[in-house]
Amino acid sequence: MDQRQIIPQLYARKVTNRPEMIGGEFGYPNTGNVFNRHTFVVLTAGVLAALATDAVLSCGLCLDASTTVTKATPPDNMLGGKHFPVNLEGQRFAISVTDAAGNFGEANGAPQMSEVGIGEKYGIIKLADGNHALNVDNTTNDFFVVVEKPSQWNGIAQGANAYNPVVIVEVISAAQQHVG
């Protein structure tokens, strides 16, 4: 059974179960960097940018997409181009699994649940559509550690032979960019 691709989603948080946002009082701009909603981002020179494939540092998961608007335009853009990513520390995410080629579906040779191990570390891949996934082929540039392999996701069973399963991950501490 093929599992549909999902965007990275908040799953759970250790200790309080309430996501913690970063960005202080004013948030961080994307200043021309383009990214989708639910994208892992890095803060570089005070500006957010989407992670590239094989990245090893991130400050958080940005729940909203980048914007060129720099002043608030309610009701669509309440923050005027500023973002408040979700802090990675203690946060768990649901994410799709793919391979280094970004394959999805059995017909395309996509990876199966049996290729993913709990406690194992894997890299991140930025797919052609701009969304992130776990790259089961990358065990060199560690970014995620798998903490759970759900037996089903969105009502679809995920056995050992499920293609492109959804797994629950944490971002390893070495990949967490701590910002104020």
C-alpha positions as CSV (number, residue, x, y, z in Angstrom):
1,M,0.0,0.0,0.0
2,D,1.3,3.4,-1.0
3,Q,1.1,6.2,1.6
4,R,0.4,9.7,0.3
5,Q,3.0,12.3,0.8
6,I,2.4,14.6,3.8
7,I,4.0,17.9,4.7
8,P,5.8,17.8,8.0
9,Q,3.3,18.1,10.9
10,L,3.5,18.7,14.6
11,Y,2.8,15.4,16.4
12,A,3.6,15.8,20.1
13,R,5.8,17.6,22.5
14,K,7.6,16.2,25.5
15,V,6.7,17.6,28.9
16,T,3.9,20.0,28.1
17,N,2.4,19.1,24.7
18,R,2.1,22.8,23.7
19,P,4.4,23.8,20.8
20,E,6.8,26.5,21.8
21,M,7.4,29.3,19.2
22,I,10.7,31.2,18.7
23,G,11.2,34.6,17.3
24,G,10.8,36.8,20.3
25,E,8.5,39.8,20.2
26,F,9.0,40.6,16.5
27,G,9.6,37.3,14.7
28,Y,12.0,36.7,11.8
29,P,11.6,37.8,8.2
30,N,12.2,35.6,5.2
31,T,13.4,38.6,3.1
32,G,13.1,37.2,-0.4
33,N,13.7,33.5,0.6
34,V,10.8,31.4,-0.7
35,F,9.4,28.4,1.2
36,N,6.2,26.5,1.7
37,R,4.2,26.2,4.9
38,H,5.3,23.5,7.3
39,T,9.0,23.9,6.2
40,F,12.1,23.4,8.3
41,V,14.1,26.6,8.3
42,V,17.5,27.9,9.3
43,L,18.2,31.4,10.6
44,T,21.1,33.0,8.6
45,A,22.1,36.6,9.2
46,G,18.7,37.3,10.8
47,V,16.7,35.9,7.9
48,L,14.8,32.6,7.6
49,A,15.5,30.2,4.7
50,A,14.3,26.7,3.9
51,L,16.7,23.8,4.5
52,A,18.3,22.3,1.5
53,T,18.7,18.6,1.0
54,D,21.3,17.1,3.5
55,A,21.1,20.2,5.8
56,V,22.4,19.6,9.3
57,L,21.1,22.7,11.1
58,S,17.7,24.1,11.7
59,C,16.1,26.6,14.1
60,G,12.5,25.4,13.7
61,L,9.5,24.4,11.6
62,C,7.8,27.4,10.0
63,L,4.1,26.8,10.0
64,D,3.3,29.6,7.5
65,A,4.7,30.1,4.0
66,S,7.2,32.8,3.0
67,T,5.7,36.1,1.9
68,T,6.8,39.2,0.0
69,V,4.4,41.4,2.1
70,T,6.3,43.4,4.7
71,K,3.4,45.0,6.5
72,A,0.3,43.5,8.1
73,T,-2.6,42.9,5.8
74,P,-5.4,41.3,7.9
75,P,-7.0,38.8,7.7
76,D,-4.5,37.0,5.5
77,N,-1.2,38.3,6.8
78,M,-1.4,39.3,10.5
79,L,2.3,39.4,11.1
80,G,3.6,41.6,8.2
81,G,6.1,39.1,6.8
82,K,7.4,37.9,10.1
83,H,7.5,34.3,11.2
84,F,7.5,32.5,14.5
85,P,8.9,28.9,13.9
86,V,8.1,26.1,16.2
87,N,11.1,25.3,18.5
88,L,12.6,21.9,17.7
89,E,13.6,21.0,21.3
90,G,11.4,18.3,22.6
91,Q,9.0,18.5,19.6
92,R,8.0,15.4,17.6
93,F,7.0,15.6,14.0
94,A,5.1,13.3,11.6
95,I,7.0,13.1,8.3
96,S,6.9,11.1,5.0
97,V,9.8,8.7,4.2
98,T,11.4,8.7,0.8
99,D,14.8,8.0,-0.7
100,A,17.6,10.1,-2.1
101,A,15.7,10.4,-5.5
102,G,12.5,11.6,-3.8
103,N,10.6,8.6,-5.1
104,F,6.9,8.1,-4.1
105,G,4.8,5.1,-4.8
106,E,5.6,1.4,-5.3
107,A,5.8,1.8,-9.1
108,N,8.7,4.3,-8.6
109,G,10.7,2.1,-6.3
110,A,9.9,4.1,-3.1
111,P,11.2,2.9,0.2
112,Q,9.2,0.7,2.5
113,M,8.5,0.8,6.3
114,S,10.9,-2.1,6.8
115,E,13.8,0.2,5.7
116,V,13.3,2.5,8.6
117,G,14.5,1.6,12.1
118,I,13.4,3.1,15.4
119,G,16.3,4.9,17.1
120,E,18.1,5.2,13.7
121,K,19.2,8.6,12.4
122,Y,18.5,9.9,8.9
123,G,19.0,13.0,6.8
124,I,16.5,15.5,5.4
125,I,15.6,15.9,1.7
126,K,13.9,18.9,0.1
127,L,11.7,17.6,-2.6
128,A,11.0,19.2,-6.0
129,D,7.7,20.6,-4.6
130,G,9.6,22.4,-1.8
131,N,8.4,20.1,1.0
132,H,10.7,18.2,3.3
133,A,10.8,14.4,3.9
134,L,13.0,11.9,5.7
135,N,15.7,10.6,3.4
136,V,16.1,6.9,4.3
137,D,19.2,6.7,2.1
138,N,21.1,9.4,4.0
139,T,22.7,8.0,7.2
140,T,25.6,10.4,7.0
141,N,24.1,13.9,7.4
142,D,22.0,13.1,10.5
143,F,19.0,15.3,11.0
144,F,16.1,13.1,12.3
145,V,15.9,10.2,14.7
146,V,12.9,8.0,14.3
147,V,11.0,7.6,17.6
148,E,7.8,5.8,16.4
149,K,6.5,3.8,13.4
150,P,2.7,4.2,13.5
151,S,0.8,1.0,12.4
152,Q,-1.5,3.3,10.5
153,W,-1.7,7.0,9.4
154,N,-4.9,8.8,8.4
155,G,-6.7,5.4,8.3
156,I,-4.2,3.7,6.1
157,A,-2.4,0.7,7.5
158,Q,1.4,0.9,7.5
159,G,2.9,-2.6,7.8
160,A,6.5,-3.5,7.0
161,N,5.7,-3.4,3.2
162,A,4.0,0.0,3.2
163,Y,5.6,2.4,0.6
164,N,6.5,5.9,1.7
165,P,5.3,5.4,5.3
166,V,4.8,8.3,7.7
167,V,7.0,8.1,10.8
168,I,7.3,10.1,14.0
169,V,10.7,11.8,14.4
170,E,12.6,14.3,16.5
171,V,15.4,16.6,15.2
172,I,18.6,15.4,16.8
173,S,20.1,17.9,19.3
174,A,23.3,18.5,17.1
175,A,21.0,19.8,14.3
176,Q,19.1,22.2,16.5
177,Q,20.1,25.9,15.9
178,H,19.4,27.6,19.2
179,V,18.3,31.2,18.6
180,G,16.8,33.9,20.9
